[in-house]
C-alpha cells in the first residue's frame, strides 16, 4: 500500500477559524463536543485545537464543571 493512501488531512483549530479570543464557559453545547462520554477532556490530537485554545478550553470546561453546568464524571451505575 503506497504511503500517500494513508495520509490524513491536518485537523484545523475551529476556534482559530472563527477568530475566538475568549471561550465562554456558559456555552455548554459547544463545550460538550470536547468531552468524552465519561466527561473527560479530549486531548488536542483528537480535537485538533491549537495549544493556546486547548488551554483556554480546559479552563472553560473546569469553570463550567465548578458552576455545575457540566458533570465531573458520567453517572454510570
Protein Blocks (a to p, Z undefined) as FASTA:
>chain_A
ZZklmpccddddfklmnopabdcfklmmlmmmmpcfkopacdfklnopafklmmmmmmmm
mmmmmnopacfbdcdZZ
